[in-house]
Amino acid sequence: MLYPFPPKPGSSSPWGPIQTVTPLGPEAVSVTTASHGGLRVSLTALARMPDPVRSTAYSCDGWFEEDCDWALPYLALGLDAFEVDAARAAEVWAAAVRTVQRYHPYHAQLLGVAASAGERADD
C-alpha cells in the first residue's frame, strides 16, 4: 500500500494510526503510534538508497521500523546532517552504526560502516 509523504498525525502507518510526526530532513520523518513506530522516507529518497537496504522482513515501501531498521535509511541518506546540533548528530550516527553492525552486518559496507563501532568504512 502506498502512503502519502509526509504523513500526518491521524493518518495510517504499518503500525496503526500515527500519533506524532517529527521531521528528520526534507525527505524523512520519524513517526510514533500507540504500539510502535519508525522512520518514513519519501519514495524519491527510497530510490536513492542501495537496493538491498530498501526493505527487510519488517520494513518496506519507505517505512522502516524503529527497533532495528531505522538505521538503514538514517545512514544511507545521511540523516545525521539534519540533526539539531553536532553532538546529537554524532550520538545518533553512532547508535545507527551499532544498530547496523548488530542487526544488518551484511549491509554494513554498503552503508559506509566499518567492522568496529564508531569508524566509517571510508576512513
C-alpha positions as CSV (number, residue, x, y, z in Angstrom):
1,M,0.0,0.0,0.0
2,L,1.3,3.4,-0.9
3,Y,1.1,6.2,1.7
4,P,1.4,10.0,1.0
5,F,4.5,11.8,2.1
6,P,4.9,13.4,4.5
7,P,2.4,11.5,6.7
8,K,0.3,13.5,9.2
9,P,-0.9,12.6,12.7
10,G,-4.1,10.5,12.4
11,S,-3.1,9.0,9.0
12,S,-2.3,5.3,8.6
13,S,1.0,3.6,9.0
14,P,2.0,-0.1,9.0
15,W,1.8,0.1,12.8
16,G,-1.6,1.8,13.1
17,P,-2.8,5.4,13.3
18,I,0.1,7.9,13.5
19,Q,0.2,9.9,16.7
20,T,3.3,12.1,16.1
21,V,5.5,13.1,13.1
22,T,8.9,14.5,13.6
23,P,10.9,15.8,10.6
24,L,14.4,14.3,10.1
25,G,15.2,16.2,7.0
26,P,13.3,17.2,3.8
27,E,12.6,13.6,2.8
28,A,12.4,11.7,6.1
29,V,10.3,11.7,9.3
30,S,10.0,9.8,12.5
31,V,6.5,8.6,13.4
32,T,5.0,7.1,16.5
33,T,1.8,5.2,17.0
34,A,0.2,3.7,20.2
35,S,2.1,0.5,19.7
36,H,5.2,1.1,17.6
37,G,6.8,3.5,15.1
38,G,9.7,4.1,12.9
39,L,11.0,6.2,10.0
40,R,9.2,7.1,6.8
41,V,11.2,8.3,3.8
42,S,9.8,9.7,0.6
43,L,9.8,7.4,-2.5
44,T,12.4,9.7,-4.0
45,A,14.7,9.2,-1.0
46,L,14.0,5.5,-1.0
47,A,15.1,5.3,-4.7
48,R,18.5,6.8,-3.6
49,M,19.1,4.1,-1.1
50,P,21.1,1.0,-2.1
51,D,18.6,-1.6,-3.3
52,P,19.5,-4.3,-0.7
53,V,18.5,-2.0,2.2
54,R,15.2,-0.7,0.8
55,S,13.3,-3.5,2.5
56,T,13.7,-6.0,5.3
57,A,11.5,-8.6,6.9
58,Y,9.9,-5.8,8.9
59,S,10.2,-2.8,6.7
60,C,9.2,-1.8,3.1
61,D,7.7,0.9,0.8
62,G,9.7,3.6,2.6
63,W,8.6,2.6,6.2
64,F,11.4,1.4,8.5
65,E,10.5,0.1,11.9
66,E,12.0,1.7,15.0
67,D,13.9,-1.1,16.6
68,C,16.4,-2.4,14.1
69,D,15.7,-1.0,10.6
70,W,15.6,2.8,11.3
71,A,19.4,2.8,11.0
72,L,19.3,1.8,7.3
73,P,17.8,5.0,5.9
74,Y,19.5,7.1,8.6
75,L,22.9,6.1,7.3
76,A,22.0,5.6,3.6
77,L,20.5,9.1,3.4
78,G,23.0,10.9,5.7
79,L,20.2,12.0,8.0
80,D,22.8,13.0,10.7
81,A,23.3,16.1,8.6
82,F,19.8,17.3,9.6
83,E,20.2,16.8,13.4
84,V,19.8,19.9,15.5
85,D,23.4,20.0,16.7
86,A,26.8,18.3,16.1
87,A,26.7,16.4,19.4
88,R,23.3,14.9,18.7
89,A,24.3,14.1,15.2
90,A,27.4,12.2,16.4
91,E,25.4,10.4,19.1
92,V,22.6,9.2,16.7
93,W,25.0,8.3,13.9
94,A,27.0,6.1,16.4
95,A,23.7,4.5,17.5
96,A,22.8,3.8,13.9
97,V,26.3,2.3,13.2
98,R,25.9,0.0,16.3
99,T,22.4,-1.0,15.1
100,V,23.6,-1.9,11.6
101,Q,26.5,-3.8,13.0
102,R,24.3,-5.8,15.2
103,Y,21.2,-6.4,13.1
104,H,22.3,-5.8,9.5
105,P,26.0,-6.7,9.4
106,Y,25.7,-8.0,5.8
107,H,24.7,-4.4,4.7
108,A,27.4,-2.6,6.8
109,Q,29.8,-2.0,3.9
110,L,27.0,-0.7,1.6
111,L,26.3,2.0,4.3
112,G,29.9,3.0,4.9
113,V,30.0,1.2,8.3
114,A,33.3,-0.4,9.3
115,A,33.7,-3.6,11.2
116,S,34.3,-1.8,14.5
117,A,31.9,0.7,16.0
118,G,32.5,4.4,15.5
119,E,34.5,4.2,12.3
120,R,33.3,4.9,8.8
121,A,34.4,2.3,6.2
122,D,35.9,5.0,4.1
123,D,38.1,6.4,6.9
